Amino acid sequence: MINRTKLTLEKVSFDPALFSSELLKAIKFLLINELEELAIWFVNFIQGKPQLQNVKFSASEQ
């Protein structure tokens, strides 16, 4: 599930709103260990992508 999530996020990364929406869905459904992996991936992925710098990795964000 984590690999599919990363692939989806990569595909929608052109649109910060869509990226945020997909990220929120992932946060709600992934297991704890998958969330830890996704968090590390997220930090690395958004580096050098100014359009995604305001996206937060948090379940409380809407």
Phi and psi in radians as a Rosetta constraint file:
Dihedral C 1 N 2 CA 2 C 2 CIRCULARHARMONIC -1.125 0.35
Dihedral N 2 CA 2 C 2 N 3 CIRCULARHARMONIC -0.704 0.35
Dihedral C 2 N 3 CA 3 C 3 CIRCULARHARMONIC -1.158 0.35
Dihedral N 3 CA 3 C 3 N 4 CIRCULARHARMONIC -0.685 0.35
Dihedral C 3 N 4 CA 4 C 4 CIRCULARHARMONIC -1.126 0.35
Dihedral N 4 CA 4 C 4 N 5 CIRCULARHARMONIC -0.693 0.35
Dihedral C 4 N 5 CA 5 C 5 CIRCULARHARMONIC -1.079 0.35
Dihedral N 5 CA 5 C 5 N 6 CIRCULARHARMONIC -0.812 0.35
Dihedral C 5 N 6 CA 6 C 6 CIRCULARHARMONIC -1.071 0.35
Dihedral N 6 CA 6 C 6 N 7 CIRCULARHARMONIC -0.752 0.35
Dihedral C 6 N 7 CA 7 C 7 CIRCULARHARMONIC -1.075 0.35
Dihedral N 7 CA 7 C 7 N 8 CIRCULARHARMONIC -0.774 0.35
Dihedral C 7 N 8 CA 8 C 8 CIRCULARHARMONIC -1.065 0.35
Dihedral N 8 CA 8 C 8 N 9 CIRCULARHARMONIC -0.799 0.35
Dihedral C 8 N 9 CA 9 C 9 CIRCULARHARMONIC -1.108 0.35
Dihedral N 9 CA 9 C 9 N 10 CIRCULARHARMONIC -0.686 0.35
Dihedral C 9 N 10 CA 10 C 10 CIRCULARHARMONIC -1.072 0.35
Dihedral N 10 CA 10 C 10 N 11 CIRCULARHARMONIC -0.729 0.35
Dihedral C 10 N 11 CA 11 C 11 CIRCULARHARMONIC -1.190 0.35
Dihedral N 11 CA 11 C 11 N 12 CIRCULARHARMONIC -0.520 0.35
Dihedral C 11 N 12 CA 12 C 12 CIRCULARHARMONIC -1.779 0.35
Dihedral N 12 CA 12 C 12 N 13 CIRCULARHARMONIC 0.140 0.35
Dihedral C 12 N 13 CA 13 C 13 CIRCULARHARMONIC -1.159 0.35
Dihedral N 13 CA 13 C 13 N 14 CIRCULARHARMONIC -0.206 0.35
Dihedral C 13 N 14 CA 14 C 14 CIRCULARHARMONIC -1.215 0.35
Dihedral N 14 CA 14 C 14 N 15 CIRCULARHARMONIC -0.350 0.35
Dihedral C 14 N 15 CA 15 C 15 CIRCULARHARMONIC -2.145 0.35
Dihedral N 15 CA 15 C 15 N 16 CIRCULARHARMONIC 1.845 0.35
Dihedral C 15 N 16 CA 16 C 16 CIRCULARHARMONIC -0.986 0.35
Dihedral N 16 CA 16 C 16 N 17 CIRCULARHARMONIC -0.643 0.35
Dihedral C 16 N 17 CA 17 C 17 CIRCULARHARMONIC -1.171 0.35
Dihedral N 17 CA 17 C 17 N 18 CIRCULARHARMONIC -0.772 0.35
Dihedral C 17 N 18 CA 18 C 18 CIRCULARHARMONIC -1.171 0.35
Dihedral N 18 CA 18 C 18 N 19 CIRCULARHARMONIC -0.712 0.35
Dihedral C 18 N 19 CA 19 C 19 CIRCULARHARMONIC -1.038 0.35
Dihedral N 19 CA 19 C 19 N 20 CIRCULARHARMONIC -0.810 0.35
Dihedral C 19 N 20 CA 20 C 20 CIRCULARHARMONIC -1.071 0.35
Dihedral N 20 CA 20 C 20 N 21 CIRCULARHARMONIC -0.725 0.35
Dihedral C 20 N 21 CA 21 C 21 CIRCULARHARMONIC -1.100 0.35
Dihedral N 21 CA 21 C 21 N 22 CIRCULARHARMONIC -0.816 0.35
Dihedral C 21 N 22 CA 22 C 22 CIRCULARHARMONIC -1.160 0.35
Dihedral N 22 CA 22 C 22 N 23 CIRCULARHARMONIC -0.636 0.35
Dihedral C 22 N 23 CA 23 C 23 CIRCULARHARMONIC -1.125 0.35
Dihedral N 23 CA 23 C 23 N 24 CIRCULARHARMONIC -0.747 0.35
Dihedral C 23 N 24 CA 24 C 24 CIRCULARHARMONIC -1.084 0.35
Dihedral N 24 CA 24 C 24 N 25 CIRCULARHARMONIC -0.747 0.35
Dihedral C 24 N 25 CA 25 C 25 CIRCULARHARMONIC -1.025 0.35
Dihedral N 25 CA 25 C 25 N 26 CIRCULARHARMONIC -0.779 0.35
Dihedral C 25 N 26 CA 26 C 26 CIRCULARHARMONIC -1.096 0.35
Dihedral N 26 CA 26 C 26 N 27 CIRCULARHARMONIC -0.764 0.35
Dihedral C 26 N 27 CA 27 C 27 CIRCULARHARMONIC -1.050 0.35
Dihedral N 27 CA 27 C 27 N 28 CIRCULARHARMONIC -0.639 0.35
Dihedral C 27 N 28 CA 28 C 28 CIRCULARHARMONIC -1.255 0.35
Dihedral N 28 CA 28 C 28 N 29 CIRCULARHARMONIC -0.503 0.35
Dihedral C 28 N 29 CA 29 C 29 CIRCULARHARMONIC -1.918 0.35
Dihedral N 29 CA 29 C 29 N 30 CIRCULARHARMONIC -0.275 0.35
Dihedral C 29 N 30 CA 30 C 30 CIRCULARHARMONIC -1.393 0.35
Dihedral N 30 CA 30 C 30 N 31 CIRCULARHARMONIC 2.731 0.35
Dihedral C 30 N 31 CA 31 C 31 CIRCULARHARMONIC -1.319 0.35
Dihedral N 31 CA 31 C 31 N 32 CIRCULARHARMONIC 2.846 0.35
Dihedral C 31 N 32 CA 32 C 32 CIRCULARHARMONIC -0.957 0.35
Dihedral N 32 CA 32 C 32 N 33 CIRCULARHARMONIC -0.860 0.35
Dihedral C 32 N 33 CA 33 C 33 CIRCULARHARMONIC -1.142 0.35
Dihedral N 33 CA 33 C 33 N 34 CIRCULARHARMONIC -0.551 0.35
Dihedral C 33 N 34 CA 34 C 34 CIRCULARHARMONIC -1.239 0.35
Dihedral N 34 CA 34 C 34 N 35 CIRCULARHARMONIC -0.624 0.35
Dihedral C 34 N 35 CA 35 C 35 CIRCULARHARMONIC -1.122 0.35
Dihedral N 35 CA 35 C 35 N 36 CIRCULARHARMONIC -0.691 0.35
Dihedral C 35 N 36 CA 36 C 36 CIRCULARHARMONIC -1.090 0.35
Dihedral N 36 CA 36 C 36 N 37 CIRCULARHARMONIC -0.759 0.35
Dihedral C 36 N 37 CA 37 C 37 CIRCULARHARMONIC -1.125 0.35
Dihedral N 37 CA 37 C 37 N 38 CIRCULARHARMONIC -0.733 0.35
Dihedral C 37 N 38 CA 38 C 38 CIRCULARHARMONIC -1.145 0.35
Dihedral N 38 CA 38 C 38 N 39 CIRCULARHARMONIC -0.648 0.35
Dihedral C 38 N 39 CA 39 C 39 CIRCULARHARMONIC -1.084 0.35
Dihedral N 39 CA 39 C 39 N 40 CIRCULARHARMONIC -0.767 0.35
Dihedral C 39 N 40 CA 40 C 40 CIRCULARHARMONIC -1.118 0.35
Dihedral N 40 CA 40 C 40 N 41 CIRCULARHARMONIC -0.794 0.35
Dihedral C 40 N 41 CA 41 C 41 CIRCULARHARMONIC -1.042 0.35
Dihedral N 41 CA 41 C 41 N 42 CIRCULARHARMONIC -0.789 0.35
Dihedral C 41 N 42 CA 42 C 42 CIRCULARHARMONIC -0.995 0.35
Dihedral N 42 CA 42 C 42 N 43 CIRCULARHARMONIC -0.860 0.35
Dihedral C 42 N 43 CA 43 C 43 CIRCULARHARMONIC -1.036 0.35
Dihedral N 43 CA 43 C 43 N 44 CIRCULARHARMONIC -0.765 0.35
Dihedral C 43 N 44 CA 44 C 44 CIRCULARHARMONIC -1.223 0.35
Dihedral N 44 CA 44 C 44 N 45 CIRCULARHARMONIC -0.677 0.35
Dihedral C 44 N 45 CA 45 C 45 CIRCULARHARMONIC -1.167 0.35
Dihedral N 45 CA 45 C 45 N 46 CIRCULARHARMONIC -0.708 0.35
Dihedral C 45 N 46 CA 46 C 46 CIRCULARHARMONIC -1.362 0.35
Dihedral N 46 CA 46 C 46 N 47 CIRCULARHARMONIC -0.207 0.35
Dihedral C 46 N 47 CA 47 C 47 CIRCULARHARMONIC -1.087 0.35
Dihedral N 47 CA 47 C 47 N 48 CIRCULARHARMONIC 2.274 0.35
Dihedral C 47 N 48 CA 48 C 48 CIRCULARHARMONIC 1.383 0.35
Dihedral N 48 CA 48 C 48 N 49 CIRCULARHARMONIC 0.173 0.35
Dihedral C 48 N 49 CA 49 C 49 CIRCULARHARMONIC -2.126 0.35
Dihedral N 49 CA 49 C 49 N 50 CIRCULARHARMONIC 1.505 0.35
Dihedral C 49 N 50 CA 50 C 50 CIRCULARHARMONIC -1.013 0.35
Dihedral N 50 CA 50 C 50 N 51 CIRCULARHARMONIC -0.511 0.35
Dihedral C 50 N 51 CA 51 C 51 CIRCULARHARMONIC -1.179 0.35
Dihedral N 51 CA 51 C 51 N 52 CIRCULARHARMONIC -0.312 0.35
Dihedral C 51 N 52 CA 52 C 52 CIRCULARHARMONIC -1.862 0.35
Dihedral N 52 CA 52 C 52 N 53 CIRCULARHARMONIC 0.061 0.35
Dihedral C 52 N 53 CA 53 C 53 CIRCULARHARMONIC -1.137 0.35
Dihedral N 53 CA 53 C 53 N 54 CIRCULARHARMONIC -0.419 0.35
Dihedral C 53 N 54 CA 54 C 54 CIRCULARHARMONIC -1.606 0.35
Dihedral N 54 CA 54 C 54 N 55 CIRCULARHARMONIC -0.029 0.35
Dihedral C 54 N 55 CA 55 C 55 CIRCULARHARMONIC -1.333 0.35
Dihedral N 55 CA 55 C 55 N 56 CIRCULARHARMONIC 2.311 0.35
Dihedral C 55 N 56 CA 56 C 56 CIRCULARHARMONIC -1.873 0.35
Dihedral N 56 CA 56 C 56 N 57 CIRCULARHARMONIC 2.465 0.35
Dihedral C 56 N 57 CA 57 C 57 CIRCULARHARMONIC -1.617 0.35
Dihedral N 57 CA 57 C 57 N 58 CIRCULARHARMONIC 1.472 0.35
Dihedral C 57 N 58 CA 58 C 58 CIRCULARHARMONIC -2.704 0.35
Dihedral N 58 CA 58 C 58 N 59 CIRCULARHARMONIC 2.399 0.35
Dihedral C 58 N 59 CA 59 C 59 CIRCULARHARMONIC -1.277 0.35
Dihedral N 59 CA 59 C 59 N 60 CIRCULARHARMONIC -0.324 0.35
Dihedral C 59 N 60 CA 60 C 60 CIRCULARHARMONIC -1.482 0.35
Dihedral N 60 CA 60 C 60 N 61 CIRCULARHARMONIC -0.193 0.35
Dihedral C 60 N 61 CA 61 C 61 CIRCULARHARMONIC -1.361 0.35
Dihedral N 61 CA 61 C 61 N 62 CIRCULARHARMONIC 2.534 0.35
